[in-house]
Amino acid sequence: MNSIIEALALELGQKTECVENVVNLLDEGNTIPFIARYRKEMHGSMDDTVLRQLESRLTYLRNLQERKEEVCKAIAGQEKLTEELEQTIMAAATLAEVEDLYRPYKQKRRTRASVAKEKGLEPLALAIFAQDGQDPQTLAQDYIDPEKGVETLEDALAGASDIIAEMISDDPEIRKALRQKMERFAVLSVQAEDPDKESVYELYYSFSCVVSKLQNHQILAINRGEKEGFLKVSAALPGLEGQALVCRMALKPTMQVSAFVRAAAEDAFNRLIAPSVERELRNALTDQAAEAAIANFALNLKPLLMQRPVKGFVTMGLDPGYRNGCKVAVVDGTGKVLDTAVVYPTFSQRKKEEAIEILSRLIRKHSVRHIAIGNGTASRETEAMTVEMLKQVSGVSYMIVNEAGASVYSASKLAAEEFPEYDVNLRSAVSIARRMQDPLAELVKIDPKAIGVGQYQHDMPQKELDTSLNAVVEDCVNAVGVDLNTASASLLQRVSGLNSTTAKNIVAYREENGAFSARSQLKKVPKLGPKAYQQCAGFLRVPESKEILDNTGVHPESYEAAQKLLTLCGYDKKDVAAGSIGQLQERFADFGPEKAAQGCGVGVPTLEDVVKELLKPGRDPRDELPAPILRTDVLEMSDLKPGMVLSGTVRNVIDFGVFVDIGVHQDGLVHISQVCNRRISHPKEVVQVGDIVKVAVLDVDEKRKRISLTMKNIPKE
């Protein structure tokens, strides 16, 4: 265990004692959000990203240790485990190295070498492979035995060659050296299965690149093209470099017998090692690309979930459509459905005028302030109708909302439970309206993969993708905090320490007993024990509570410390409720953080967090983000001209660029070379999903529906 902790500390650049504390906290069943927020003194204020990396690597290293022990036990069972071999296995740094060391002892399926061994040719192979100057043909004379199936001298030598080839193939040092060389110098070559067949993979119909210089998006595109039958792919070292390396390591060059062993070594490389190592290399490249894509997906998902909400306003959601019409839902400031309708603005001019009349009436009836329009089918026509309507209705603005996943949610069991009285289409209109009001609360109801802020997500290992994205959702929910009296079960179950059962029990308790009046009431919820309460309490807010701290991120275990801090600084909780503690930060600094922490019985990081929470009880960290762009007019793709400067919202950040919504129903692409004036390796260094950016139009291709944008050299206003 100590070796794992030391390895983690070295790898993550953290103190050994901090890593050990985190490992112990995880083993005790504490969640990452709880550890990150409420155990800062124990881990040196690592953030949730580092903690999750630590957790992931801990799992890998523990699995590696377990595999090492299994391999040693298996070899020992064959009575072949030496002290030196055991030390080598236990010192291996990766699973691949462990498997290489185990390969010679592993039970194999029937091979040419195993058949030769059955014929009694292993001693001959060992004698020849000793390369001590003896003639192979002379040695082979003693192994001709028709009863064993060795009819001729050639049969004996062929069998010996097969055994030697497998011995060379099983040599861990040879495989390691070849693998390392291929990782640096191998060339990935791609050809078209049918050069005359059109496809999106034409860029790769004649393509080659050193694997160490391949971009992750290229690897994923090539893999998909190969899977779909458009591409043929191979990876190999240039010329005969691979074969030469194997021969160099297998042969004793001064010996006469080397010619025979050379032939066996070449056979080992061509028949056994090269296909295996190529497969390993392709898998490693895919794993590397998938890991990067998953990380990028997670990176994009976080700002999408953390978009600034447009809270407290009556909102109309429009789910555009042709045949089934445009579905309409009006929700109040808390997301409660007030009204629904279906209009048909694309059927005819008369139907469009009728739709405007119906929507205008709903706007006036419910005092609608904002309209959220889904960006799917018929969105352009719906937006044009909305702009025409807004000329008649003042004080209302609209926003195009990314409706990715809305149909998935509306057809789900969860949506049916939440809105049994509405059909699938109307549920999606409600979801679109709520996405504008509180993106996080609505998007947690949807499988993160369906939100569409990545690339090649369907090609990713789904378990790893789910784990990563669910971790992002969990971190976002807990960073914002959840109102205990209004949150849905789907939102509550993302809170640290809660699951679907306890989340549903909270909602059921709330419906049966009325709104929670204090955090402590959580202890009365069925199946929510002391450990779950400890993990979740700090992330749940109760605005209605008489205890002001119940509406902050201060954990109940720190209430006493918060009270002592207020007393030290000359305040009380009434001052907190009245917002009259503006000098708290200065008084805390004057008193001295170390001295104050000692007097309050907690660490400095915890007390600093308490100060922040007391200054802004009930604060939403998303309120500090840029406000979304609300529009009152419409822009068509034909209106765009090169040089035109526009404001837009970043919708997706991928390896080769940034997609920006500029309000024309077709996201424009800012190529990575156009993101900024300096060289960058990835657009994420400059922007993230949800950012409001200024862009200039470079080129518009209406036929192919492509818009090229730049973020460089934008004139200042």
WOPE-V799682 format. One record per pair of residues at least 24 apart in sequence whose ideal C-beta (glycine too) atoms are under 8 Angstrom apart, sorted by the first residue. I is the first residue (numbers start at 1). GAP is how many residues later the second one is. Records with the same first field share a line. If there is no record, write none. Layout:
# WOPE-V799682
I: GAP, GAP
This chain:
# WOPE-V799682
4: 54, 57, 58, 61
7: 54
8: 46, 49, 50, 53
11: 46
12: 38, 41, 42, 45
14: 29, 30, 32, 36, 40
15: 29
18: 24, 25, 26, 28
19: 24, 35
22: 24, 29, 32
23: 31, 35
26: 29, 32
29: 502
30: 505
31: 443, 465, 466, 504
32: 439, 442, 443, 464
33: 441, 442, 445, 446, 463, 506
34: 462, 463, 500, 501, 504
37: 441, 501, 502, 516, 518, 572
38: 500, 517, 519, 520, 568
40: 563, 565, 566, 569
41: 561, 562, 563, 564, 565
45: 560
48: 427
52: 419
63: 32
64: 28, 30, 31, 34
67: 28, 31
68: 24, 30
71: 27, 30, 31
74: 28, 31
75: 27, 30
78: 27
80: 25
96: 83, 184
97: 75, 79
100: 72, 75, 76
101: 71
103: 67, 69, 72
104: 63, 66, 67, 68
111: 51, 55
112: 50, 54
113: 49, 50, 52, 53, 54
115: 44, 47
116: 42, 43, 44, 46, 47
117: 46
118: 30
119: 26, 29, 30, 31, 40
120: 25, 28, 30
121: 29, 35, 38, 39, 42
122: 41
124: 32, 35, 36
125: 34, 35, 36, 38, 39, 42
128: 32, 36, 129, 132, 133
129: 35, 38, 132
131: 120, 121, 124, 126, 127, 130
132: 123, 125
133: 122, 123, 124
134: 123
135: 121, 122
136: 24, 121, 124
157: 103
161: 99, 102, 103, 106
164: 97, 100, 101, 104
165: 99, 100, 102, 103, 106, 107
166: 102, 106
168: 78, 82, 96, 97, 100, 101, 105
169: 99, 103, 104, 107
171: 78, 79
173: 76
174: 71, 72, 75, 76, 99
175: 98, 102
177: 68, 72
178: 64, 67, 68, 95, 99
179: 98, 101, 102
181: 56, 60, 61, 64
182: 29, 53, 54, 55, 60, 95, 96, 99
183: 28, 29, 98, 101
184: 28
185: 25, 27, 52, 53, 56
186: 24, 25, 49, 50, 51, 95
187: 24, 48, 49, 50, 51
188: 26, 34, 45, 46, 47, 97
189: 44, 45, 46, 47
190: 32, 35, 41, 42, 43
191: 40, 41
192: 38, 39, 40
193: 36, 37, 38, 39
194: 36
197: 33
199: 26, 29, 31
201: 24, 27, 29, 30
204: 27
205: 26
211: 24, 70, 74
214: 71
215: 440, 441
216: 72, 73, 76, 77, 439
217: 72, 76, 238, 239, 437, 438, 439
219: 66, 67, 69, 70
220: 66, 69, 70, 73, 235, 236, 239
221: 235
223: 63, 66, 236
224: 232, 235
233: 49
234: 44
235: 43, 46, 47, 50
236: 38, 42
242: 27, 31, 32, 35
243: 26, 27
246: 27
290: 169, 170, 171, 174
291: 173
292: 363
293: 161, 162, 163, 164, 167
294: 160, 166, 170, 171, 174, 175
295: 173
296: 158, 159, 357, 358, 359, 386, 388
297: 156, 157, 158, 160, 163, 168, 171, 172
298: 170, 171, 173, 174
299: 354, 385, 389
300: 153, 154, 352, 353, 388, 389
301: 147, 150, 152, 153, 168, 171, 172, 388
302: 170, 173, 174, 386, 387
303: 385, 386, 387, 388
304: 135, 139, 147, 149, 385, 386
305: 134, 135, 138, 139, 167, 168, 171
306: 133, 134, 170, 173, 174, 315, 316, 319, 384
307: 132, 133, 315, 318, 321, 383
308: 314, 315, 317, 318, 319, 320
309: 127, 128, 129, 130, 131, 311, 313
310: 60, 89, 126, 127, 317, 318, 320
311: 126, 127
313: 56, 57, 124
314: 24, 52, 53, 54, 55, 56
315: 53, 54, 55, 56, 57, 118, 119, 121, 122
316: 43, 46, 47, 52, 54, 55, 56, 117
317: 54, 55, 57, 84, 112, 113, 114, 115, 116, 117, 118, 119
318: 53, 54, 55, 56, 64, 68, 111, 114
319: 55, 57, 84, 87, 106, 109, 110, 113
320: 53, 54, 56, 57, 58, 59, 61, 62
321: 55, 56, 57, 104
322: 24, 55, 56
324: 101
326: 29, 52, 56
327: 98, 99, 101, 102
328: 30, 31, 34, 101
329: 97, 100, 101, 103, 104
330: 32, 36, 38, 103
331: 99, 102, 103, 106
332: 34
333: 104
334: 152
335: 98, 99, 102, 103, 106
337: 82, 85, 93
338: 28
339: 26, 27
340: 82, 86, 89, 90
342: 83, 84
345: 36, 37, 40
346: 32, 35, 36
352: 33
355: 30
356: 29, 32, 33, 36
359: 27, 30
360: 29, 32, 33
363: 30, 33
364: 29
368: 28
369: 26, 27, 28
370: 26, 27, 28, 29, 66, 260
371: 25, 26, 27, 28
372: 26, 27, 29, 60, 61, 63, 64
373: 25, 26, 27, 28, 59
374: 26, 27, 29, 32, 54, 55, 58
375: 25, 26, 27, 28, 286, 290
376: 27, 30
379: 286
380: 285
383: 251, 282
384: 250
386: 248
387: 245, 246, 247
390: 242
397: 233, 234, 235
398: 232, 233, 234
399: 37, 229, 230, 231, 232
400: 231, 261, 263, 265
401: 31, 34, 35
402: 33, 49, 50, 249
403: 25, 28, 29, 32
404: 46, 47, 48
405: 38, 41, 42, 45, 46, 47
406: 25, 26, 29, 40
408: 38, 39, 42
409: 36, 37
412: 33
414: 31, 76
415: 30
418: 70
436: 192
440: 36, 37, 40, 182
441: 46, 47, 50
444: 29, 33, 46, 47, 50
445: 43, 45, 46
448: 24, 25
452: 200
453: 198, 199, 200, 236
454: 198, 200
455: 199, 200
477: 62
478: 61
479: 142
480: 140, 141, 142
481: 58, 59, 60, 72, 139
482: 57, 58, 59
483: 57, 58, 59, 60
484: 26, 32, 35, 38, 56, 57, 58
485: 25, 30, 31, 57, 58, 59
495: 41, 44, 45
496: 39, 40, 43
497: 34, 35, 36, 37, 38, 39
498: 30, 34, 37, 38
501: 26
502: 25, 26, 30
515: 29
516: 26, 28, 29
517: 25, 27, 28, 29
518: 24, 27, 28, 29, 32
519: 26, 28, 31, 37
520: 36
541: 77
543: 75
547: 26
548: 25, 28, 29, 69
549: 24, 64, 68
551: 66, 67
552: 61, 62, 65, 66
553: 56, 60
554: 55, 56, 59, 60
558: 44, 48, 52
560: 41
561: 39, 40, 41, 45, 46, 49
562: 38, 48, 52
564: 35, 36, 37
565: 31, 35, 42, 45, 46, 49
566: 48
568: 28, 31, 32
576: 38, 41
577: 40
581: 33, 34
582: 33
584: 27, 30, 31
585: 26, 30
625: 65
626: 65, 66
628: 64
629: 34, 63
631: 32
634: 29
635: 27, 28, 29
636: 28
637: 27, 28, 29, 63, 65, 68, 70
638: 64
639: 25
640: 24, 57, 60, 67
641: 56, 59
642: 55, 56, 57, 58
643: 53, 54
644: 52, 53
645: 49, 50, 51, 52, 69, 70
646: 48, 49, 50, 51
647: 45, 46, 47, 48
648: 44, 45, 46, 47, 61
649: 41, 42, 43, 44
650: 37, 38, 39, 40, 41, 42, 43
651: 38
652: 37
653: 30, 31, 34, 35, 36
654: 29
655: 27, 28
657: 26
658: 25, 29, 53
660: 33, 35, 49
662: 33, 45, 47
664: 43
666: 39, 40, 41
667: 40
668: 27, 29, 39, 40, 41
669: 37, 38, 39, 40
670: 25, 39, 40, 41
671: 37
674: 24, 34, 35, 36, 37, 38
675: 36, 37
676: 35, 36
677: 35, 36
686: 25
687: 24
